Amino acid sequence: MSYQKIDKNILNRKSDTLINNLSRDEFDHTTLFILSSDDHGVVFNGGRKGARLAPKVLLKEILKLPKYKVSQKIKYFESCTFNSIQNKEEFAKFQMKQIEVMASEISTDNNIIHFGGGHDHIYTFVKSLISKRIVDENKITILNFDAHLDTRSDDINHSGTPFRQLYNEHSNIEIIQLGIHEYANVQSSFDNIKMKVHTCDEIKNKTDNFDFKKSQKFIDDIIKNIPKDHHIIISVDLDGFRASDIRAVSAVNHSGLPLHMLEHTIEVIKGQEKKVFLGIYEYNPLFDTLACEDARKIAAIIYEKILMPY
């Protein structure tokens, strides 16, 4: 058999089994993927280029997975194209345009997963949810998995400023920081902002070096104390997790949280029958393996914890 016939056979075999061929009328519920393929915020913050490639790589890995256990429709759209942004005024206009575009596409009946380049995209994601009245700005809790607070007060906004931006505009938003390294944050990032901070060392000690069951209980206790009527938004800067779990990120973390804490967080929120609002940021495909191991880890979490029935 020729290679051409083999390729055709494989293509035909895959065409009816992959997620990207799910019928739009097959299910009542929808998960919407928003792709924001831009990493200017990372570059302005002194980070490594390449995160702008993340959304397409992550979505590609998800769409390759089998559909037979998936319980909802899949939709996706790209919120931006690559632009050359030269200064803070252009970046501010870019962010406002992102909010407008995303708000025009989202709806109340969707789980929403946002793949961004840098962590600056959490600002536009939350603002679009508020703008479209998907969430009440006075009833929002953000669970941020991160090594950095991302509350810097700099002259230009970037991947290190989104929660300062949000707090300055919506001071009632509750921000819970998980996995912070004190040595990786300047004092001014802690100042003049209301938030709950759980350092990586604190979590490590409370869970006996991230024992699986004790880590789950730690997350359970965090979520248990969030008001029942709050919308929970999970913000994931992947450099909050230890390099042994994921290393293809903008800033590698030698001593971060285990990835299973994110998995359990999604499980708990989905188990409460809440909509899942999840932002994934700072994955950098340029530093992944040829097999895209880290992208596949992220895709597997989304597939198993969100797309499949609970």
C-alpha positions in Angstrom: 0.0 0.0 0.0 1.4 3.4 -0.9 2.0 6.1 1.6 -0.7 8.2 -0.1 -3.3 5.5 0.5 -2.2 5.0 4.1 -2.5 8.8 4.7 -5.9 8.8 3.2 -7.0 5.8 5.3 -5.8 7.5 8.5 -7.5 10.8 7.5 -10.8 9.0 6.9 -10.5 7.1 10.2 -10.0 10.3 12.1 -12.6 12.4 10.4 -15.6 11.0 12.3 -14.0 10.5 15.7 -12.3 13.8 16.6 -13.8 16.6 18.7 -13.5 19.1 15.8 -16.3 17.1 14.0 -18.9 17.3 16.8 -22.3 18.2 15.4 -23.5 21.6 16.4 -26.9 20.2 17.1 -25.7 17.2 19.1 -25.8 18.7 22.6 -27.5 21.4 24.6 -24.4 22.8 26.3 -21.4 24.5 24.8 -17.8 25.2 25.7 -16.5 28.2 24.0 -12.7 28.6 23.4 -11.4 32.1 22.9 -8.0 32.4 21.4 -6.0 35.6 22.0 -2.7 35.0 20.1 -0.6 37.9 21.3 2.4 38.2 23.6 3.2 41.9 23.7 2.4 41.9 27.4 5.0 39.3 28.1 7.6 41.1 26.1 6.8 44.5 27.8 7.3 42.7 31.1 10.8 41.4 30.0 9.6 37.8 29.3 10.5 35.4 26.5 8.7 35.7 23.1 6.6 32.8 21.8 3.5 32.8 24.1 1.5 34.2 21.2 1.7 30.8 19.5 0.1 29.1 22.5 -3.6 29.4 21.8 -3.5 27.6 18.4 -1.2 24.9 19.7 -3.4 24.2 22.7 -6.6 24.2 20.7 -5.0 21.9 18.1 -4.2 19.3 20.9 -7.8 19.5 22.2 -9.4 19.1 18.8 -7.3 15.9 18.1 -8.9 14.1 21.1 -11.8 11.6 20.6 -15.3 12.9 20.8 -17.2 9.8 21.9 -17.3 10.8 25.6 -17.6 14.6 25.1 -21.0 15.9 26.3 -21.2 19.3 24.7 -20.7 21.4 21.6 -17.3 22.9 20.9 -17.0 26.5 19.5 -14.0 28.6 19.1 -12.8 32.0 17.7 -9.7 34.1 17.5 -10.0 37.4 19.2 -7.0 39.1 17.7 -4.4 38.9 15.0 -0.7 39.7 15.4 0.0 43.4 15.6 3.1 45.5 16.2 2.4 47.5 19.3 5.0 50.2 20.0 3.8 52.1 23.1 1.4 52.1 26.1 -1.2 54.1 24.2 -1.3 51.5 21.4 -1.4 48.7 24.0 -4.4 50.3 25.8 -6.3 50.6 22.6 -5.5 46.9 21.8 -6.9 45.9 25.2 -10.1 47.9 24.7 -10.6 46.3 21.3 -10.1 42.8 22.8 -12.8 43.5 25.3 -15.2 44.6 22.6 -14.5 41.6 20.4 -14.8 39.0 23.1 -17.9 40.5 24.6 -19.6 40.3 21.2 -19.0 36.6 21.0 -19.7 35.2 24.5 -23.0 34.2 25.9 -24.5 33.1 29.2 -25.0 29.4 28.4 -21.3 28.6 27.7 -18.4 27.3 29.7 -15.7 29.7 28.5 -12.0 28.8 28.2 -9.6 31.6 27.3 -6.2 30.8 25.8 -4.0 33.8 25.9 -0.4 34.6 25.3 0.6 36.6 28.4 -1.2 36.9 31.7 -2.3 40.4 30.7 -5.1 38.7 28.8 -6.9 37.8 32.1 -7.7 41.5 32.3 -9.5 41.6 28.9 -11.2 38.2 29.7 -12.7 39.4 33.0 -13.6 42.8 31.5 -15.5 41.2 28.6 -17.5 39.0 31.0 -18.4 42.1 33.0 -19.2 44.1 29.9 -21.6 41.4 28.5 -23.1 41.0 32.0 -22.1 37.3 32.1 -20.9 38.0 35.6 -21.8 40.6 38.2 -18.8 42.8 38.9 -19.7 42.8 42.6 -19.9 39.0 42.8 -16.6 37.8 41.3 -13.9 35.7 42.9 -10.7 35.1 40.9 -8.6 32.1 41.9 -5.2 32.9 40.5 -2.6 30.1 40.2 0.7 31.9 39.9 4.2 32.5 41.3 3.7 36.2 40.8 1.0 38.5 42.1 0.8 40.4 38.8 -0.2 43.5 40.6 2.7 45.7 39.6 2.2 49.5 39.4 4.2 50.3 36.2 4.0 53.1 33.7 2.9 50.6 31.0 0.4 47.7 31.4 1.8 44.3 30.7 1.6 40.7 31.9 2.6 41.7 35.4 -0.2 44.3 35.9 -3.6 42.7 35.1 -4.9 42.4 38.7 -3.8 45.9 39.5 -5.8 47.1 36.5 -8.8 45.1 37.5 -8.7 46.2 41.1 -8.4 49.9 40.2 -11.5 49.6 38.0 -13.5 47.1 40.1 -12.4 47.1 43.7 -15.1 44.7 44.8 -13.5 41.8 42.9 -12.2 39.2 45.3 -8.7 38.0 44.3 -7.2 34.9 45.9 -3.6 34.3 45.0 -2.3 30.7 45.1 1.3 29.6 44.8 3.0 33.0 45.2 6.8 33.2 45.8 7.5 36.1 48.1 11.0 36.5 46.7 9.6 36.8 43.1 7.5 39.9 44.0 8.4 43.4 44.9 6.9 45.0 48.0 4.9 47.5 46.0 2.9 44.6 44.4 1.5 43.8 47.9 0.6 47.5 48.7 -2.7 49.3 48.2 -4.7 46.3 47.0 -7.1 44.0 48.8 -6.4 40.3 48.1 -5.8 37.0 49.9 -2.3 35.6 49.3 -1.3 31.9 49.9 2.4 31.4 49.2 3.8 28.3 47.7 5.7 27.6 50.9 2.5 28.0 53.0 0.6 25.6 50.9 3.5 23.2 50.9 3.6 23.2 54.7 -0.2 22.9 55.1 -0.4 20.0 52.8 2.7 18.0 54.0 4.6 18.6 50.8 1.6 18.6 48.5 0.1 15.3 49.7 -2.6 14.5 47.2 -5.5 14.3 49.7 -4.4 17.2 51.8 -3.9 19.3 48.7 -7.5 18.5 47.7 -8.7 19.5 51.2 -6.8 22.8 50.9 -8.6 23.7 47.7 -11.9 22.5 49.1 -11.5 24.8 52.1 -10.6 27.8 49.8 -13.7 27.3 47.6 -16.0 26.6 50.6 -15.3 30.1 51.9 -16.2 31.8 48.6 -19.8 33.2 48.8 -22.2 30.9 47.1 -23.5 33.6 44.7 -20.1 34.5 43.4 -18.9 33.7 39.9 -15.5 32.0 40.2 -13.0 32.7 37.5 -9.9 30.5 37.4 -6.9 32.3 36.2 -3.9 30.1 35.4 -0.4 31.5 34.8 1.3 28.2 34.1 4.6 29.4 35.7 2.8 28.9 39.0 3.4 25.1 38.6 6.5 23.2 39.3 8.9 22.5 36.4 8.6 18.8 36.9 4.9 19.1 35.9 5.2 21.8 33.2 8.2 23.7 32.0 7.2 25.2 28.6 6.4 28.6 30.2 7.5 32.2 30.0 9.3 31.9 33.4 10.1 28.4 34.6 9.3 27.6 38.2 11.8 25.4 40.0 9.5 25.0 43.0 5.9 25.5 42.2 2.5 23.9 42.8 1.6 20.5 41.5 -0.7 20.5 38.5 -3.2 18.2 40.3 -4.3 21.2 42.4 -5.6 22.9 39.2 -7.4 19.7 38.2 -9.2 19.4 41.5 -10.2 23.1 41.5 -12.0 22.5 38.2 -13.6 19.4 39.5 -15.0 21.1 42.5 -16.4 24.1 40.6 -17.9 21.8 37.9 -19.4 19.7 40.7 -21.2 22.7 42.1 -22.9 23.0 38.7 -21.4 26.4 38.1 -20.2 27.6 34.7 -16.5 27.1 34.2 -14.6 30.3 33.4 -11.0 29.4 32.9 -8.1 31.4 31.5 -4.8 29.6 30.6 -1.8 31.9 30.1 2.0 31.9 29.6 2.4 28.5 27.9 5.2 28.9 25.4 5.4 26.3 22.6 8.9 27.3 21.7 10.1 25.7 24.9 8.0 22.5 24.7 9.3 19.2 23.5 8.8 18.1 19.9 5.9 15.9 21.1 4.3 19.0 22.7 4.1 17.2 26.0 3.1 20.2 28.1 0.4 21.2 25.6 -1.0 17.7 25.7 -1.1 17.8 29.5 -3.1 21.0 29.4 -5.4 19.6 26.7 -5.9 16.4 28.7 -7.0 18.4 31.8 -9.5 20.4 29.9 -10.8 17.3 28.1 -11.2 15.2 31.2 -12.3 17.8 33.7 -14.5 20.1 31.5 -15.6 18.5 28.2 -16.4 15.0 29.6 -19.5 14.4 31.8 -18.8 14.9 35.5 
